[in-house]
Amino acid sequence: MKFLPGSIDSIEELEEQLILSLVEYHHLIEPNSYYLRVVHIKKDLLSLKFQYNLIQFSREMERTIKRKAVRHIVKNISAAKTK
């Protein structure tokens, strides 16, 4: 698998970065429920799914946490492209 220069080195590292980026929400997420899995691998595309279980379901919190995770990924990609 090929990653952008200056970006993450592995799927495990991305998963760890995502978990750390959500530290302010850890009290709302079940411990050890985080899971990043590869959905599809194609020539120029890697499709991933990041999952976690909320302790108490809240659509609003789910959206907020999802936005934070997506922004972290976009920030990582943008930083890698500028290097």
Steps between C-alpha positions, in 0.01 A plus 500: 500500500633843407442808716569863421848620601495660845167346586417193707698180455231241572129442552576435868663842530198667340270316741710615796501861372121493461454365852731767641322773303177404678647518852248766605219250427652190665256528791214454250651205311521143627862407578662269242209542257703695241557314177647609166453251221581489131181479294644507145843511344528606137785627287467867604249475783496376856160499667498485880233483768561635851261373764444550871213439743349784699421424863167678460369550147463862390462593135645845569810361676543243223505780240738714706746215550476400133576859390804510728634170360445607137669835562800321649533282189469799264757693705740203477454476122541875452818505710644211299430671168673822605821318598 
